[in-house]
């Protein structure tokens, strides 16, 4: 399953929201340095979908807010 994600690093309150276009907005506390925000996004998505972190893969957008 491929999902369009918009990451929001350095958020005050970590959460996941879905907009009208079925894009997930993932808010994480981690800063966007050295892949910390990407790791936090993967952890948040694994928790959201009730799966293991190893099952969540970033196909594109490692250095962008827009991820797939």
PQR file with spaces between the fields and no chain letter, atoms N, CA, C, O and H, PARSE charges and radii, in Angstrom:
ATOM       1  N    UNK     1       0.856   -1.165    0.000 -0.4000 1.5000
ATOM       2  CA   UNK     1       0.000    0.000    0.000 -0.0000 2.0000
ATOM       3  C    UNK     1       0.907    1.234    0.000  0.5500 1.7000
ATOM       4  O    UNK     1       1.820    1.331    0.820 -0.5500 1.4000
ATOM       5  N    UNK     2       0.661    2.170   -0.908 -0.4000 1.5000
ATOM       6  CA   UNK     2       1.425    3.410   -0.974 -0.0000 2.0000
ATOM       7  C    UNK     2       0.569    4.545   -0.445  0.5500 1.7000
ATOM       8  O    UNK     2      -0.604    4.675   -0.795 -0.5500 1.4000
ATOM       9  H    UNK     2      -0.080    2.091   -1.573  0.4000 1.0000
ATOM      10  N    UNK     3       1.178    5.370    0.408 -0.4000 1.5000
ATOM      11  CA   UNK     3       0.460    6.467    1.043 -0.0000 2.0000
ATOM      12  C    UNK     3       1.277    7.740    0.868  0.5500 1.7000
ATOM      13  O    UNK     3       2.495    7.728    1.046 -0.5500 1.4000
ATOM      14  H    UNK     3       2.131    5.265    0.692  0.4000 1.0000
ATOM      15  N    UNK     4       0.620    8.825    0.523 -0.4000 1.5000
ATOM      16  CA   UNK     4       1.271   10.124    0.449 -0.0000 2.0000
ATOM      17  C    UNK     4       1.284   10.739    1.840  0.5500 1.7000
ATOM      18  O    UNK     4       0.257   10.809    2.516 -0.5500 1.4000
ATOM      19  H    UNK     4      -0.369    8.835    0.378  0.4000 1.0000
ATOM      20  N    UNK     5       2.472   11.184    2.257 -0.4000 1.5000
ATOM      21  CA   UNK     5       2.658   11.696    3.611 -0.0000 2.0000
ATOM      22  C    UNK     5       3.306   13.073    3.536  0.5500 1.7000
ATOM      23  O    UNK     5       4.160   13.324    2.686 -0.5500 1.4000
ATOM      24  H    UNK     5       3.306   11.127    1.708  0.4000 1.0000
ATOM      25  N    UNK     6       2.894   13.953    4.427 -0.4000 1.5000
ATOM      26  CA   UNK     6       3.568   15.232    4.623 -0.0000 2.0000
ATOM      27  C    UNK     6       4.056   15.239    6.063  0.5500 1.7000
ATOM      28  O    UNK     6       3.264   15.162    7.003 -0.5500 1.4000
ATOM      29  H    UNK     6       2.199   13.749    5.117  0.4000 1.0000
ATOM      30  N    UNK     7       5.365   15.332    6.221 -0.4000 1.5000
ATOM      31  CA   UNK     7       5.971   15.300    7.557 -0.0000 2.0000
ATOM      32  C    UNK     7       6.080   16.714    8.111  0.5500 1.7000
ATOM      33  O    UNK     7       6.396   17.659    7.388 -0.5500 1.4000
ATOM      34  H    UNK     7       6.008   15.395    5.458  0.4000 1.0000
ATOM      35  N    UNK     8       5.816   16.840    9.394 -0.4000 1.5000
ATOM      36  CA   UNK     8       5.931   18.107   10.098 -0.0000 2.0000
ATOM      37  C    UNK     8       6.855   17.892   11.305  0.5500 1.7000
ATOM      38  O    UNK     8       6.382   17.537   12.385 -0.5500 1.4000
ATOM      39  H    UNK     8       5.559   16.072    9.981  0.4000 1.0000
ATOM      40  N    UNK     9       8.163   18.102   11.132 -0.4000 1.5000
ATOM      41  CA   UNK     9       9.084   17.910   12.259 -0.0000 2.0000
ATOM      42  C    UNK     9       8.985   19.057   13.263  0.5500 1.7000
ATOM      43  O    UNK     9       8.428   20.113   12.965 -0.5500 1.4000
ATOM      44  H    UNK     9       8.547   18.390   10.255  0.4000 1.0000
ATOM      45  N    UNK    10       9.531   18.834   14.447 -0.4000 1.5000
ATOM      46  CA   UNK    10       9.544   19.827   15.531 -0.0000 2.0000
ATOM      47  C    UNK    10       8.145   20.263   15.945  0.5500 1.7000
ATOM      48  O    UNK    10       7.940   21.419   16.314 -0.5500 1.4000
ATOM      49  H    UNK    10       9.985   17.976   14.689  0.4000 1.0000
ATOM      50  N    UNK    11       7.197   19.361   15.888 -0.4000 1.5000
ATOM      51  CA   UNK    11       5.827   19.680   16.301 -0.0000 2.0000
ATOM      52  C    UNK    11       5.719   19.629   17.822  0.5500 1.7000
ATOM      53  O    UNK    11       6.426   18.864   18.478 -0.5500 1.4000
ATOM      54  H    UNK    11       7.365   18.421   15.588  0.4000 1.0000
ATOM      55  N    UNK    12       4.846   20.436   18.364 -0.4000 1.5000
ATOM      56  CA   UNK    12       4.646   20.428   19.810 -0.0000 2.0000
ATOM      57  C    UNK    12       3.953   19.151   20.273  0.5500 1.7000
ATOM      58  O    UNK    12       4.334   18.540   21.271 -0.5500 1.4000
ATOM      59  H    UNK    12       4.271   21.057   17.831  0.4000 1.0000
ATOM      60  N    UNK    13       2.928   18.768   19.519 -0.4000 1.5000
ATOM      61  CA   UNK    13       2.140   17.590   19.897 -0.0000 2.0000
ATOM      62  C    UNK    13       2.209   16.567   18.757  0.5500 1.7000
ATOM      63  O    UNK    13       1.689   16.829   17.672 -0.5500 1.4000
ATOM      64  H    UNK    13       2.619   19.264   18.708  0.4000 1.0000
ATOM      65  N    UNK    14       2.839   15.411   18.981 -0.4000 1.5000
ATOM      66  CA   UNK    14       2.894   14.403   17.915 -0.0000 2.0000
ATOM      67  C    UNK    14       1.514   13.816   17.647  0.5500 1.7000
ATOM      68  O    UNK    14       0.792   13.434   18.568 -0.5500 1.4000
ATOM      69  H    UNK    14       3.261   15.199   19.863  0.4000 1.0000
ATOM      70  N    UNK    15       1.165   13.753   16.368 -0.4000 1.5000
ATOM      71  CA   UNK    15      -0.146   13.226   15.981 -0.0000 2.0000
ATOM      72  C    UNK    15      -0.139   12.928   14.483  0.5500 1.7000
ATOM      73  O    UNK    15       0.779   13.322   13.764 -0.5500 1.4000
ATOM      74  H    UNK    15       1.751   14.063   15.619  0.4000 1.0000
ATOM      75  N    UNK    16      -1.170   12.232   14.030 -0.4000 1.5000
ATOM      76  CA   UNK    16      -1.360   11.954   12.613 -0.0000 2.0000
ATOM      77  C    UNK    16      -2.762   12.400   12.251  0.5500 1.7000
ATOM      78  O    UNK    16      -3.734   12.029   12.910 -0.5500 1.4000
ATOM      79  H    UNK    16      -1.916   11.913   14.614  0.4000 1.0000
ATOM      80  N    UNK    17      -2.861   13.204   11.191 -0.4000 1.5000
ATOM      81  CA   UNK    17      -4.148   13.702   10.718 -0.0000 2.0000
ATOM      82  C    UNK    17      -4.294   13.376    9.244  0.5500 1.7000
ATOM      83  O    UNK    17      -3.309   13.322    8.507 -0.5500 1.4000
ATOM      84  H    UNK    17      -2.072   13.505   10.656  0.4000 1.0000
ATOM      85  N    UNK    18      -5.520   13.161    8.823 -0.4000 1.5000
ATOM      86  CA   UNK    18      -5.823   12.873    7.429 -0.0000 2.0000
ATOM      87  C    UNK    18      -6.598   14.045    6.844  0.5500 1.7000
ATOM      88  O    UNK    18      -7.562   14.517    7.448 -0.5500 1.4000
ATOM      89  H    UNK    18      -6.321   13.205    9.421  0.4000 1.0000
ATOM      90  N    UNK    19      -6.178   14.521    5.658 -0.4000 1.5000
ATOM      91  CA   UNK    19      -6.890   15.636    5.051 -0.0000 2.0000
ATOM      92  C    UNK    19      -7.903   15.126    4.021  0.5500 1.7000
ATOM      93  O    UNK    19      -8.102   13.918    3.886 -0.5500 1.4000
ATOM      94  H    UNK    19      -5.395   14.137    5.168  0.4000 1.0000
ATOM      95  N    UNK    20      -8.529   16.031    3.313 -0.4000 1.5000
ATOM      96  CA   UNK    20      -9.588   15.671    2.379 -0.0000 2.0000
ATOM      97  C    UNK    20      -9.087   14.897    1.163  0.5500 1.7000
ATOM      98  O    UNK    20      -9.866   14.196    0.518 -0.5500 1.4000
ATOM      99  H    UNK    20      -8.368   17.012    3.423  0.4000 1.0000
ATOM     100  N    UNK    21      -7.800   15.012    0.840 -0.4000 1.5000
ATOM     101  CA   UNK    21      -7.227   14.320   -0.314 -0.0000 2.0000
ATOM     102  C    UNK    21      -6.591   12.995    0.079  0.5500 1.7000
ATOM     103  O    UNK    21      -5.815   12.434   -0.695 -0.5500 1.4000
ATOM     104  H    UNK    21      -7.166   15.582    1.363  0.4000 1.0000
ATOM     105  N    UNK    22      -6.903   12.485    1.267 -0.4000 1.5000
ATOM     106  CA   UNK    22      -6.352   11.237    1.814 -0.0000 2.0000
ATOM     107  C    UNK    22      -4.837   11.289    1.992  0.5500 1.7000
ATOM     108  O    UNK    22      -4.170   10.256    1.932 -0.5500 1.4000
ATOM     109  H    UNK    22      -7.532   12.941    1.895  0.4000 1.0000
ATOM     110  N    UNK    23      -4.301   12.462    2.205 -0.4000 1.5000
ATOM     111  CA   UNK    23      -2.891   12.620    2.541 -0.0000 2.0000
ATOM     112  C    UNK    23      -2.759   12.626    4.052  0.5500 1.7000
ATOM     113  O    UNK    23      -3.520   13.300    4.747 -0.5500 1.4000
ATOM     114  H    UNK    23      -4.843   13.301    2.253  0.4000 1.0000
ATOM     115  N    UNK    24      -1.790   11.872    4.558 -0.4000 1.5000
ATOM     116  CA   UNK    24      -1.563   11.837    6.000 -0.0000 2.0000
ATOM     117  C    UNK    24      -0.558   12.910    6.378  0.5500 1.7000
ATOM     118  O    UNK    24       0.511   13.005    5.775 -0.5500 1.4000
ATOM     119  H    UNK    24      -1.173   11.324    3.993  0.4000 1.0000
ATOM     120  N    UNK    25      -0.891   13.707    7.360 -0.4000 1.5000
ATOM     121  CA   UNK    25       0.023   14.701    7.915 -0.0000 2.0000
ATOM     122  C    UNK    25       0.548   14.113    9.221  0.5500 1.7000
ATOM     123  O    UNK    25      -0.211   13.895   10.165 -0.5500 1.4000
ATOM     124  H    UNK    25      -1.759   13.629    7.850  0.4000 1.0000
ATOM     125  N    UNK    26       1.856   13.859    9.262 -0.4000 1.5000
ATOM     126  CA   UNK    26       2.472   13.229   10.421 -0.0000 2.0000
ATOM     127  C    UNK    26       3.291   14.285   11.155  0.5500 1.7000
ATOM     128  O    UNK    26       4.285   14.789   10.634 -0.5500 1.4000
ATOM     129  H    UNK    26       2.472   14.036    8.495  0.4000 1.0000
ATOM     130  N    UNK    27       2.864   14.611   12.363 -0.4000 1.5000
ATOM     131  CA   UNK    27       3.547   15.592   13.205 -0.0000 2.0000
ATOM     132  C    UNK    27       4.408   14.839   14.207  0.5500 1.7000
ATOM     133  O    UNK    27       3.902   14.000   14.952 -0.5500 1.4000
ATOM     134  H    UNK    27       2.056   14.201   12.787  0.4000 1.0000
ATOM     135  N    UNK    28       5.718   15.134   14.231 -0.4000 1.5000
ATOM     136  CA   UNK    28       6.644   14.461   15.147 -0.0000 2.0000
ATOM     137  C    UNK    28       7.466   15.496   15.902  0.5500 1.7000
ATOM     138  O    UNK    28       7.668   16.614   15.430 -0.5500 1.4000
ATOM     139  H    UNK    28       6.129   15.816   13.626  0.4000 1.0000
ATOM     140  N    UNK    29       7.939   15.103   17.087 -0.4000 1.5000
ATOM     141  CA   UNK    29       8.753   15.993   17.917 -0.0000 2.0000
ATOM     142  C    UNK    29      10.193   16.096   17.427  0.5500 1.7000
ATOM     143  O    UNK    29      10.874   17.074   17.733 -0.5500 1.4000
ATOM     144  H    UNK    29       7.775   14.195   17.471  0.4000 1.0000
ATOM     145  N    UNK    30      10.663   15.128   16.688 -0.4000 1.5000
ATOM     146  CA   UNK    30      12.066   15.037   16.298 -0.0000 2.0000
ATOM     147  C    UNK    30      12.455   16.147   15.323  0.5500 1.7000
ATOM     148  O    UNK    30      11.644   16.569   14.499 -0.5500 1.4000
ATOM     149  H    UNK    30      10.110   14.332   16.439  0.4000 1.0000
ATOM     150  N    UNK    31      13.711   16.620   15.422 -0.4000 1.5000
ATOM     151  CA   UNK    31      14.193   17.632   14.473 -0.0000 2.0000
ATOM     152  C    UNK    31      14.550   16.984   13.142  0.5500 1.7000
ATOM     153  O    UNK    31      14.826   15.785   13.091 -0.5500 1.4000
ATOM     154  H    UNK    31      14.370   16.277   16.091  0.4000 1.0000
ATOM     155  N    UNK    32      14.548   17.763   12.065 -0.4000 1.5000
ATOM     156  CA   UNK    32      14.867   17.199   10.749 -0.0000 2.0000
ATOM     157  C    UNK    32      16.370   17.105   10.507  0.5500 1.7000
ATOM     158  O    UNK    32      16.852   17.524    9.455 -0.5500 1.4000
ATOM     159  H    UNK    32      14.324   18.737   12.106  0.4000 1.0000
ATOM     160  N    UNK    33      17.097   16.574   11.446 -0.4000 1.5000
ATOM     161  CA   UNK    33      18.543   16.442   11.329 -0.0000 2.0000
ATOM     162  C    UNK    33      18.944   14.974   11.380  0.5500 1.7000
ATOM     163  O    UNK    33      18.439   14.217   12.209 -0.5500 1.4000
ATOM     164  H    UNK    33      16.705   16.233   12.301  0.4000 1.0000
ATOM     165  N    UNK    34      19.846   14.575   10.502 -0.4000 1.5000
ATOM     166  CA   UNK    34      20.450   13.246   10.494 -0.0000 2.0000
ATOM     167  C    UNK    34      19.411   12.123   10.456  0.5500 1.7000
ATOM     168  O    UNK    34      19.649   11.052   11.015 -0.5500 1.4000
ATOM     169  H    UNK    34      20.256   15.190    9.828  0.4000 1.0000
ATOM     170  N    UNK    35      18.285   12.343    9.820 -0.4000 1.5000
ATOM     171  CA   UNK    35      17.278   11.307    9.678 -0.0000 2.0000
ATOM     172  C    UNK    35      16.433   11.039   10.912  0.5500 1.7000
ATOM     173  O    UNK    35      15.680   10.066   10.941 -0.5500 1.4000
ATOM     174  H    UNK    35      18.092   13.212    9.366  0.4000 1.0000
ATOM     175  N    UNK    36      16.541   11.879   11.929 -0.4000 1.5000
ATOM     176  CA   UNK    36      15.768   11.660   13.159 -0.0000 2.0000
ATOM     177  C    UNK    36      14.275   11.797   12.907  0.5500 1.7000
ATOM     178  O    UNK    36      13.482   11.026   13.446 -0.5500 1.4000
ATOM     179  H    UNK    36      17.153   12.670   11.905  0.4000 1.0000
ATOM     180  N    UNK    37      13.891   12.762   12.101 -0.4000 1.5000
ATOM     181  CA   UNK    37      12.471   12.957   11.807 -0.0000 2.0000
ATOM     182  C    UNK    37      11.929   11.791   10.983  0.5500 1.7000
ATOM     183  O    UNK    37      10.795   11.361   11.197 -0.5500 1.4000
ATOM     184  H    UNK    37      14.536   13.389   11.663  0.4000 1.0000
ATOM     185  N    UNK    38      12.723   11.273   10.044 -0.4000 1.5000
ATOM     186  CA   UNK    38      12.273   10.124    9.253 -0.0000 2.0000
ATOM     187  C    UNK    38      12.044    8.904   10.136  0.5500 1.7000
ATOM     188  O    UNK    38      11.062    8.184    9.958 -0.5500 1.4000
ATOM     189  H    UNK    38      13.643   11.622    9.870  0.4000 1.0000
ATOM     190  N    UNK    39      12.943    8.671   11.082 -0.4000 1.5000
ATOM     191  CA   UNK    39      12.776    7.538   12.003 -0.0000 2.0000
ATOM     192  C    UNK    39      11.520    7.722   12.846  0.5500 1.7000
ATOM     193  O    UNK    39      10.783    6.765   13.089 -0.5500 1.4000
ATOM     194  H    UNK    39      13.740    9.256   11.226  0.4000 1.0000
ATOM     195  N    UNK    40      11.278    8.945   13.290 -0.4000 1.5000
ATOM     196  CA   UNK    40      10.082    9.221   14.090 -0.0000 2.0000
ATOM     197  C    UNK    40       8.816    9.050   13.261  0.5500 1.7000
ATOM     198  O    UNK    40       7.804    8.571   13.772 -0.5500 1.4000
ATOM     199  H    UNK    40      11.876    9.722   13.093  0.4000 1.0000
ATOM     200  N    UNK    41       8.859    9.432   11.991 -0.4000 1.5000
ATOM     201  CA   UNK    41       7.706    9.260   11.103 -0.0000 2.0000
ATOM     202  C    UNK    41       7.420    7.773   10.908  0.5500 1.7000
ATOM     203  O    UNK    41       6.263    7.354   10.936 -0.5500 1.4000
ATOM     204  H    UNK    41       9.681    9.821   11.575  0.4000 1.0000
ATOM     205  N    UNK    42       8.461    6.981   10.711 -0.4000 1.5000
ATOM     206  CA   UNK    42       8.286    5.537   10.534 -0.0000 2.0000
ATOM     207  C    UNK    42       7.681    4.920   11.795  0.5500 1.7000
ATOM     208  O    UNK    42       6.776    4.091   11.704 -0.5500 1.4000
ATOM     209  H    UNK    42       9.401    7.322   10.689  0.4000 1.0000
ATOM     210  N    UNK    43       8.171    5.316   12.959 -0.4000 1.5000
ATOM     211  CA   UNK    43       7.629    4.798   14.211 -0.0000 2.0000
ATOM     212  C    UNK    43       6.161    5.187   14.389  0.5500 1.7000
ATOM     213  O    UNK    43       5.344    4.372   14.818 -0.5500 1.4000
ATOM     214  H    UNK    43       8.907    5.989   13.032  0.4000 1.0000
ATOM     215  N    UNK    44       5.833    6.440   14.056 -0.4000 1.5000
ATOM     216  CA   UNK    44       4.452    6.910   14.197 -0.0000 2.0000
ATOM     217  C    UNK    44       3.517    6.168   13.246  0.5500 1.7000
ATOM     218  O    UNK    44       2.400    5.812   13.623 -0.5500 1.4000
ATOM     219  H    UNK    44       6.497    7.101   13.708  0.4000 1.0000
ATOM     220  N    UNK    45       3.969    5.937   12.022 -0.4000 1.5000
ATOM     221  CA   UNK    45       3.129    5.219   11.057 -0.0000 2.0000
ATOM     222  C    UNK    45       2.950    3.759   11.458  0.5500 1.7000
ATOM     223  O    UNK    45       1.866    3.201   11.289 -0.5500 1.4000
ATOM     224  H    UNK    45       4.876    6.227   11.716  0.4000 1.0000
ATOM     225  N    UNK    46       3.994    3.137   11.985 -0.4000 1.5000
ATOM     226  CA   UNK    46       3.888    1.751   12.440 -0.0000 2.0000
ATOM     227  C    UNK    46       2.879    1.647   13.579  0.5500 1.7000
ATOM     228  O    UNK    46       2.084    0.708   13.631 -0.5500 1.4000
ATOM     229  H    UNK    46       4.875    3.590   12.123  0.4000 1.0000
ATOM     230  N    UNK    47       2.916    2.602   14.478 -0.4000 1.5000
ATOM     231  CA   UNK    47       1.963    2.609   15.587 -0.0000 2.0000
ATOM     232  C    UNK    47       0.543    2.871   15.077  0.5500 1.7000
ATOM     233  O    UNK    47      -0.409    2.246   15.544 -0.5500 1.4000
ATOM     234  H    UNK    47       3.562    3.364   14.436  0.4000 1.0000
ATOM     235  N    UNK    48       0.401    3.783   14.129 -0.4000 1.5000
ATOM     236  CA   UNK    48      -0.908    4.144   13.573 -0.0000 2.0000
ATOM     237  C    UNK    48      -1.567    2.964   12.863  0.5500 1.7000
ATOM     238  O    UNK    48      -2.770    2.744   12.998 -0.5500 1.4000
ATOM     239  H    UNK    48       1.175    4.290   13.749  0.4000 1.0000
ATOM     240  N    UNK    49      -0.763    2.197   12.096 -0.4000 1.5000
ATOM     241  CA   UNK    49      -1.297    1.070   11.337 -0.0000 2.0000
ATOM     242  C    UNK    49      -1.174   -0.261   12.077  0.5500 1.7000
ATOM     243  O    UNK    49      -1.488   -1.308   11.511 -0.5500 1.4000
ATOM     244  H    UNK    49       0.215    2.375   11.986  0.4000 1.0000
ATOM     245  N    UNK    50      -0.724   -0.239   13.327 -0.4000 1.5000
ATOM     246  CA   UNK    50      -0.593   -1.438   14.167 -0.0000 2.0000
ATOM     247  C    UNK    50       0.259   -2.512   13.487  0.5500 1.7000
ATOM     248  O    UNK    50      -0.163   -3.660   13.347 -0.5500 1.4000
ATOM     249  H    UNK    50      -0.469    0.612   13.787  0.4000 1.0000
ATOM     250  N    UNK    51       1.463   -2.119   13.069 -0.4000 1.5000
ATOM     251  CA   UNK    51       2.382   -3.040   12.424 -0.0000 2.0000
ATOM     252  C    UNK    51       3.787   -2.803   12.953  0.5500 1.7000
ATOM     253  O    UNK    51       3.995   -1.913   13.778 -0.5500 1.4000
ATOM     254  H    UNK    51       1.805   -1.187   13.183  0.4000 1.0000
ATOM     255  N    UNK    52       4.744   -3.581   12.493 -0.4000 1.5000
ATOM     256  CA   UNK    52       6.131   -3.433   12.915 -0.0000 2.0000
ATOM     257  C    UNK    52       6.798   -2.304   12.133  0.5500 1.7000
ATOM     258  O    UNK    52       6.391   -1.976   11.018 -0.5500 1.4000
ATOM     259  H    UNK    52       4.575   -4.304   11.823  0.4000 1.0000
ATOM     260  N    UNK    53       7.832   -1.716   12.742 -0.4000 1.5000
ATOM     261  CA   UNK    53       8.561   -0.643   12.062 -0.0000 2.0000
ATOM     262  C    UNK    53       9.224   -1.142   10.790  0.5500 1.7000
ATOM     263  O    UNK    53       9.375   -0.380    9.835 -0.5500 1.4000
ATOM     264  H    UNK    53       8.162   -1.982   13.647  0.4000 1.0000
ATOM     265  N    UNK    54       9.622   -2.409   10.760 -0.4000 1.5000
ATOM     266  CA   UNK    54      10.275   -2.981    9.589 -0.0000 2.0000
ATOM     267  C    UNK    54       9.353   -3.091    8.388  0.5500 1.7000
ATOM     268  O    UNK    54       9.823   -3.220    7.258 -0.5500 1.4000
ATOM     269  H    UNK    54       9.499   -3.028   11.536  0.4000 1.0000
ATOM     270  N    UNK    55       8.047   -3.041    8.616 -0.4000 1.5000
ATOM     271  CA   UNK    55       7.094   -3.116    7.516 -0.0000 2.0000
ATOM     272  C    UNK    55       6.834   -1.767    6.862  0.5500 1.7000
ATOM     273  O    UNK    55       6.196   -1.707    5.811 -0.5500 1.4000
ATOM     274  H    UNK    55       7.665   -2.936    9.534  0.4000 1.0000
ATOM     275  N    UNK    56       7.314   -0.686    7.461 -0.4000 1.5000
ATOM     276  CA   UNK    56       7.109    0.662    6.923 -0.0000 2.0000
ATOM     277  C    UNK    56       8.383    1.095    6.207  0.5500 1.7000
ATOM     278  O    UNK    56       9.461    1.115    6.801 -0.5500 1.4000
ATOM     279  H    UNK    56       7.833   -0.734    8.315  0.4000 1.0000
ATOM     280  N    UNK    57       8.255    1.438    4.934 -0.4000 1.5000
ATOM     281  CA   UNK    57       9.410    1.824    4.112 -0.0000 2.0000
ATOM     282  C    UNK    57       9.128    3.170    3.455  0.5500 1.7000
ATOM     283  O    UNK    57       8.043    3.392    2.918 -0.5500 1.4000
ATOM     284  H    UNK    57       7.379    1.421    4.452  0.4000 1.0000
ATOM     285  N    UNK    58      10.114    4.067    3.502 -0.4000 1.5000
ATOM     286  CA   UNK    58      10.013    5.328    2.762 -0.0000 2.0000
ATOM     287  C    UNK    58      10.531    5.091    1.351  0.5500 1.7000
ATOM     288  O    UNK    58      11.719    4.832    1.161 -0.5500 1.4000
ATOM     289  H    UNK    58      10.996    3.887    3.938  0.4000 1.0000
ATOM     290  N    UNK    59       9.651    5.177    0.363 -0.4000 1.5000
ATOM     291  CA   UNK    59      10.058    4.963   -1.024 -0.0000 2.0000
ATOM     292  C    UNK    59      10.743    6.188   -1.602  0.5500 1.7000
ATOM     293  O    UNK    59      11.694    6.069   -2.374 -0.5500 1.4000
ATOM     294  H    UNK    59       8.686    5.387    0.518  0.4000 1.0000
ATOM     295  N    UNK    60      10.263    7.359   -1.230 -0.4000 1.5000
ATOM     296  CA   UNK    60      10.874    8.596   -1.724 -0.0000 2.0000
ATOM     297  C    UNK    60      10.642    9.700   -0.718  0.5500 1.7000
ATOM     298  O    UNK    60       9.744    9.612    0.120 -0.5500 1.4000
ATOM     299  H    UNK    60       9.490    7.456   -0.602  0.4000 1.0000
ATOM     300  N    UNK    61      11.463   10.752   -0.802 -0.4000 1.5000
ATOM     301  CA   UNK    61      11.277   11.922    0.039 -0.0000 2.0000
ATOM     302  C    UNK    61      12.072   11.929    1.326  0.5500 1.7000
ATOM     303  O    UNK    61      11.626   12.499    2.322 -0.5500 1.4000
ATOM     304  H    UNK    61      12.192   10.823   -1.482  0.4000 1.0000
ATOM     305  N    UNK    62      13.250   11.300    1.328 -0.4000 1.5000
ATOM     306  CA   UNK    62      14.057   11.283    2.549 -0.0000 2.0000
ATOM     307  C    UNK    62      14.467   12.677    2.996  0.5500 1.7000
ATOM     308  O    UNK    62      14.581   12.933    4.195 -0.5500 1.4000
ATOM     309  H    UNK    62      13.612   10.836    0.519  0.4000 1.0000
ATOM     310  N    UNK    63      14.690   13.575    2.056 -0.4000 1.5000
ATOM     311  CA   UNK    63      15.128   14.930    2.398 -0.0000 2.0000
ATOM     312  C    UNK    63      14.056   15.962    2.090  0.5500 1.7000
ATOM     313  O    UNK    63      14.355   17.140    1.893 -0.5500 1.4000
ATOM     314  H    UNK    63      14.597   13.367    1.082  0.4000 1.0000
ATOM     315  N    UNK    64      12.810   15.517    2.050 -0.4000 1.5000
ATOM     316  CA   UNK    64      11.695   16.400    1.722 -0.0000 2.0000
ATOM     317  C    UNK    64      10.574   16.199    2.739  0.5500 1.7000
ATOM     318  O    UNK    64      10.520   15.179    3.426 -0.5500 1.4000
ATOM     319  H    UNK    64      12.567   14.560    2.210  0.4000 1.0000
ATOM     320  N    UNK    65       9.691   17.175    2.824 -0.4000 1.5000
ATOM     321  CA   UNK    65       8.509   17.014    3.682 -0.0000 2.0000
ATOM     322  C    UNK    65       7.514   16.050    3.063  0.5500 1.7000
ATOM     323  O    UNK    65       6.799   15.344    3.775 -0.5500 1.4000
ATOM     324  H    UNK    65       9.734   18.004    2.266  0.4000 1.0000
ATOM     325  N    UNK    66       7.465   16.020    1.725 -0.4000 1.5000
ATOM     326  CA   UNK    66       6.548   15.144    1.013 -0.0000 2.0000
ATOM     327  C    UNK    66       7.197   13.786    0.838  0.5500 1.7000
ATOM     328  O    UNK    66       8.277   13.671    0.260 -0.5500 1.4000
ATOM     329  H    UNK    66       8.045   16.593    1.147  0.4000 1.0000
ATOM     330  N    UNK    67       6.534   12.767    1.340 -0.4000 1.5000
ATOM     331  CA   UNK    67       7.091   11.418    1.313 -0.0000 2.0000
ATOM     332  C    UNK    67       6.086   10.451    0.722  0.5500 1.7000
ATOM     333  O    UNK    67       4.888   10.729    0.670 -0.5500 1.4000
ATOM     334  H    UNK    67       5.657   12.861    1.810  0.4000 1.0000
ATOM     335  N    UNK    68       6.597    9.297    0.272 -0.4000 1.5000
ATOM     336  CA   UNK    68       5.747    8.247   -0.277 -0.0000 2.0000
ATOM     337  C    UNK    68       6.117    6.944    0.398  0.5500 1.7000
ATOM     338  O    UNK    68       5.531    5.905    0.098 -0.5500 1.4000
ATOM     339  H    UNK    68       7.570    9.071    0.314  0.4000 1.0000
